[in-house]
Amino acid sequence: MSPRSANPSVSLAFTVTACGLALLLTACGGAGGARGSSGSAGVGDPYFPKAGNGGYDVTHYALDLAYTPDSSATLTGTATITARAGVRLSAFDLDFKGMKVESVTVGGRDARWKRDGQELIVRPRSALAEGKLFETTVRYSGVPETLTDPDGSEEGWLPTADGAVALGEPVGSMAWFPGDHHPSDKATYDLSITVPKGLQAVSNGELRAETTNSAGTRTTYRWRTAQPMATYLATVAIGHYDITRTTTKNGLPVYTAVDPKEAVASRAVLASLPRIMEWEEYNFGPYPFSSTGAIVDRRGDAGYALETQNRPFFPGAPDTATLVHELAHQWFGDSVTPRSWRDMWLNEGFATYAEWLWSEDHGGDTAQESFDALYAGTYFDDPAESEAVWAFPPGRPSSAAHISDSPVYERGAMVLHKIRRTVGDDRFYDIVQGWAAAHRHGNADTADFTKYVERMAPGKDFGGIWKDWLYGDGKPAHA
């Protein structure tokens, strides 16, 4: 994000009898079942405690959507969620905000369900055995919501002049499909979206098919994401786009979708995308996904770019530094995904440091010069921005409203630069590439990272870096 894998062990929120739970749930399906446990409504994230759900691990989402950007702006959807029960489940929750739920089935059989805030509580006809792979299908429709983050920015379903774009960090994806909306639960995706003929619909992964109905009025786009993805990285963008398909030197498909009104301003920067990818692979290791690209739409009021998997989103023509930043997230954030939102600096610190490294390698300020300017308070023109770098430690953001603040980005990058100065360039790049490889398509937290660094550089003392730069309050006494 530009400035702006297995589920954790289940925490059992409550255990009830089949009859007791039935009294709580709207009777939308069959009766009764064996006694079991209810998956928790949230995984206890320190900043978004209601996000995610306990008791199961999602392995795949199949989303079948249709949208017409007219005065009604109605989205209709069928979400089929394949998951594995972590315990014997008599009920489980899905995160889903807004819209009307029309039906829910589990294993092809009608299930009871109830809505409670952002929770869609589902009770199958019979308890799901521990380890059982099961399918839940939710049919729904309505006008999807635009949500406001704790920091005041918008996410969820964002209408545009000719369509819409869905952005999910941190929990906006629950506005357009039900699921386990926490970064600790990653899954593969098949997404189809039907729109009026003449509009395009762009998503993550690779476009598998594009078909128009016999009447010539509606076009369906089918996308597949074969590598695991956190829900906050899922996107769909609907509108008029100039589509460009190319490849990098090593044959990686590049798919860009650009609003025609942004085409001229975006052309030069997007032409550098293959070169940026080559540079990032050299520095960060093999690219973790099967395609790359970008989405550029006229949504300036979104206020931020976002590292949506495979092809980052930009609310207008990006500059080179922002493109470098969002593409670096494909390694750091998208492939190696934080275990909780407390670990946001592992995304943003790395992506910000990638900007510094690109500048260093392409005739701009060195990473040391960027570090020194931040420490001296001259990196930003606004003194308040300079002071904000020290508002809290990157490893411990002060609240959910501040996980995208400067300490997470710039001070996070400073932590990485301190590591680089301690171990030297050769070992530093071994650490960076090894970290990306060790947790490829998985989840990790800050403790995993500090242990990894210490293991990769035995004999080096990182105690001061962790104490003063990663977890320390205020500005460290010495740079």
N, C-alpha and C positions, 0 to 999 in steps of 0.2 A: 504494500500500500504506500502511496506517496504521502508525505506529511499531511497532515490534516489534523500402533494400529489395533491393536485390540482394545476393546472397551476396558476402562479401569475396573478393578474389582467391584462388584456390585454392592451397594449399600441398600439393605432392605428397609424400605420406608415404612411398610406396614404389612401385616399378614392378616387376612380375613377369611372367613368361611365363604363358600360359594354363595350361600343365601345372603350373607351380610353384604357382600360386594354387589350382588344383584340389586339390592335396595338403593345403592348409590348410583347405579348406571341406568341410562335410558334403555328401555327394552327394545333394541333394534334387531335382535337376532334370536337364536335358540336358547334354550334353558340350560342351566346348571352344568357342573363339571366337577372334576376331582379337586380336592384341596391342594393349594399351591401357594407360591409367593408372588407378591406384586413387585415388579421392577420399580426402582425409585424414579421419582419425577425430578430429574436433574442428577448430575454427577458430582455436584458440590464444587464446581469451579469457584475459585476465590473471588472472581469479579462478576460472573454470571451464573449464580448457583442453580437457577432453574434450567439452564441450557443442558442439552443432552438428556439421556435417560439410562437408567441402570437395568440390568437383567438380560440384555441381549447385545449382540454385535451385528450391525448391518454389513452385508457383503455386497449387495447390489441394489441400485435403484433403477426401475424402468418407469419413465415418466412420459405419459402421452397427453400432450397439451394442445389447446386451440385458443387463439386469441384474435380478436378483431379490434383494432384501435379506433373505434367509433365512439359515439356519445355514451354508449353503455359500458365500454371498456371491460367486458366480461371475459374472464379466463375460465375455461373448463378444463378439468384435469382428471386423469386416472393415474394414481401412483401405486405401483406394485413394488413392495419393499421385501427383499429377501434377507432374512436375518437368522442368526443362530442363538438359541436360548442359552444363557450362561448359568441359569438355575431353573428349577421347575417353576414355570410361570402360569399363574391363574389369571394374571392381568399384566398389562404393560402400557407405557405411555409413549406417545409420539409428540414432538413439538410441532405445533401448527397454529398460526395466528391469523384469525379472520377467515373470510369466505364461509360458504355453507357446505357442510359435510352431508352427502346424500346417502352413502352406504359404506359399510366396512365389512370386509370378509377376511377370515383367517383360514388358510388352507382350503379356499373355495367355499367355505360355509359362512353364512351370516353370523356376525359377532355383535354382541352388545357393545355400546360405546357411550361415552359421555365427554362433554367439553368442560374444561375448568381453566379459564384464562388461556394461556398458551399451550396447555396440555390437552391432547386428545387421548383419553383413557380408554383402552380397548380390552374387552374380556372375551377370549375365544370360547367356543362351546365346551371345550374340555382343556384341561391344563396341558401346557406344552412341556414335554420332558426336557430335562437338562441335556444340552448338546444337540437338540433337534433343530434342523434347518426348516424354517417355515416361511410362508409367503403371506403378507398382509396387503390387501388391495383397498385403497381409499378412493372413492369417487367424490368429486367436489366441484364447486363452481362459485363464481362471484367476482367482485372487484377486488383484486389483491391490494394489500395495504402498502403504503410507503411508511416505513418506521423511522423514528428518530432515535439515534444513538444517545447514550449518556453524555457524549461530547457535543451533541447538537447537530451532528451531520446526519444525512439521510441515507437509508439503505432499504432493502426490500425490493418492491416493484416500483420503478421510477418511470412514469410516462415521459415520452419525448414528443417532439413535434409530429412525427409520423409513425410512432410505435411505442416501444418501451424497452427498458434495460433492467435486468435483475442483478442486484449487487448484494452480497451476503455477509460482509464482515462487520461485526462479529456474528450476529444472529439473524440477519435479514432474510436468509434463505427460507426460514419457516413461514414467510409471508406468501410464498408461491408453491411450496410443496411440503407435505408432512414428512417427518423423518427424525433422525437422531442428530440434532443440530449442535454438535460440539466437535471441536477439531480432533479429539481423541478417537473418534470413530470414522474411519475412512472406508470408502467403498468404490466400486466401479459403477458406471452409468450407461444406460441407453436412454436417449431423450429424443422424442419426436415432437415437433411443433407444427401445427397447421395454421396458416395465415392467409389473408386475401392474396390472390395472384398479383404479382407485381412487387410485393414486399419480400425481403429476405429475412431469414431467421438464423442467427449464428449462435453456436454454443461451444462447449469445450470438446476436446478430442478431435475426431475426424468425421467429416461428412460422409455418411455411408450411402445416402440416397436422397434424391430430390424428385418428387412426383407431383403432378397436377391432376386434379379430379377430372372426370369425363366431361363435366360441364364447363371446365376451364375457368373456374372461379376461385379455387383454393389450391394452395401448394403446401405440401408437407415436406419438411426437412428432417432427416433422421441422422442424429449424431451419436457417436459412441466414444466413451472415455474408458480405455482398457486398463489404465493404471489407476491405483487407488487415489481418491480425491476426498478431501474434507468438504462438507456441505457449504461452508462459507466461500469456497472457491468456485462453486458452480455458478454458471451464468447462462442467460439467454438474452440476446439482443435482437430486437425486431425493428425493421425500418427499411429505408432505401440506402443501399451501400454500393460503393465501387469495390468489387471483389478482385483480389489479386492472388494468384497461386504461383509460387516459385519454389525453389529448393535452395538449401545451403550447399556449399562445396561438397559436403559429405553426403548429400542426398536427403537431408531432413526436410520434409514438407513444410512450407511457410504459407499460411493462409491469413490474409489481412482483409478486414472489412472496414471501409472508411466512408463516413457520411460524405456525399458529394461536395457539400459546402466546406468540408475540411480537407478535401483532397489535395489542393495546391499547397496549403500550409504544411501538410503532413508528408508530402512526397519525399523530400530530401532526407528527413530523419528516418522514415520507414525504409528507405533504400539502404540505410546502414545497418538494418536489423541482422542480415546474415553475417556481416563483419563483427557486430557486437556478440553474436552467438559464438562465433569462432573464438573470439577473445575470451569469453566467459568459460567455454569448454576448456581452453588451455589453462585457465586459472583455477577453475572449480571442479574440473573432472568431467566425465561423460555426462551429456545431457540426459535427464531422467525420464523424458517423455517422448512420444512418437510423432509429435508435430509441434510447431511453434507459430507465432503470428501476433496479431494485435486486432483490437476492436477500437475504432475511433468514432465517437458519436457526439452530437451536440447536446451535451448535458452538463454545461458548465456549472450549474447550481449544485451538482453532486459534490463539487469541491475537492475531489480527489481522484487519482488513478488507483486501480486495484489490480492485484496480481492474479486475476482469474486464470485458472490452470490452462496451460497450453497457449492461450492468447490473452494477454493483459488488456484491461479496459482503460481507455483514456477519454476524459470528458472534453475533448477538443484536441487539436494537434499537439503531440508531445514534443518536448525538447529532448536532446540526446541523453542528458543526465537522467531524466525520468524514465526513458526507455531502458537505459542500462539498469536502473534500480528495479523496475518491475520484472525484467527478464532475469535478473539475479535471484529474485524471489522464487523462480521455478525450482532452483536448488534449495533455497533457504526459506522455508515457509510452505511451499507447495509439495515438494518431495519430502524434505525433513520438516515435519509439521509439529508445532508446539503441542505439548501434552495438555497445557492449560493456557488461558489467556494471560496468566502471570508471566509466561515465557515469551511474550511478544518481542522482546529485544533480540531474540535469536532469529526472528524474521527481519526486523527493521534495522538492527545494528549491522548485520551482514550486508543487506541491500544498500545501506548508506555507505558502508565501507567500500562496496563495489564501485560506487560513484567516485570515491576518492582514488581508488586504484586506477580507474579508467582515466581520470584527469592526470594522474602521475605518468601513465604510459602514453599519453597523447598530448604532451606539451603544456599541460596546465599545472596547477598547484600540485605539489607532492602530497602524499598522505601526511607526512610530518608537518608540512606547512598548514594543512587543514587542521590538524590536531593542535598546533601551536596557536592558530588564530582563534579556535574555540576556547582554549584555555585563557588566552589574553583578552577575550571578549570582543574581538574584532571580526569574527566570522560573519556575524549578522550586522546589518546597518542599524537595526533597532536595539538599543541597550536592553530593553525588556526581554527581547528574544535571547540575547546573550546571557542574561541572568537566569532565564527559564531553563537553560541546560542543566542547572544544578538544583532544580526544584525537588527532585527525588532520585533515588538510585535506579538504574535501568532494570536491575533484577528484582525490584520491588515497587512497581507503580503504585501511586497513592490511592487510586480508585479506578473503577471502570471508565470514568470520564477522562482518564489521563493515559490510557494505554497507547494512544497514538501521539503523545506529546514528545517534545524535543529530547528529554533524557533517554527515551527508548530508542530514538533514532541516532542523534549525534553522540550522546554519551555512550550509547551502545557501541558505536563505531570506535570511540576512543578506547573502550575496553579491548577491542580486537587489535588496535594499533599498539597498545601496551604489551599485549601478548607477542606481537610481531617483533617489537624491540627487544623483548626478553629472549626470544628463541632464535632470532635471525630469519632471513627470508626463506631459505631452503626448508627449514623445519616448519615455518609458519604455513607455507603452501602445502606441505605434507599434512599438517593439521586440518587445514580448510578442506582439502580434497578427501582426506580420510574420514572426516566428520560427515561429509555429504554421502560418502559411500557406505559408511557403517550404519546409517539410519535411513538409507534410501527407501522411499515409499512408506516410511514409518513415522513414529512420534518420538519426541525427546523433550527433556526439560533442562533447566539451567544446571541442575546438579549433574545430569548426564554429561553436559558439555564441560564443566570444570574438571570432572574426573577424567574425561577423555584427554583434555589438554595436559593434565598432570601426567597421565600415562604415556603420552606421546613425547614428553620432554622431561624424562627423569633427571633429577638433580637440579632442576630449575625451581626457584622459589616464586610461586604465584600468590602467596598469602596476602601480600600488600595489594595486589591488583584486585583480588576478590573482595578484600575488606574495604578498601578505599574507593575503588572505581566501580565495582559491580554492585556492591551492597551498602556502601557508605553514604551517609547523609551529607549534603553540602559539597562544596568544591574541595577536592583533595589539596593538601598543603603544598605538594610538589608535583609538577608535571612529569 
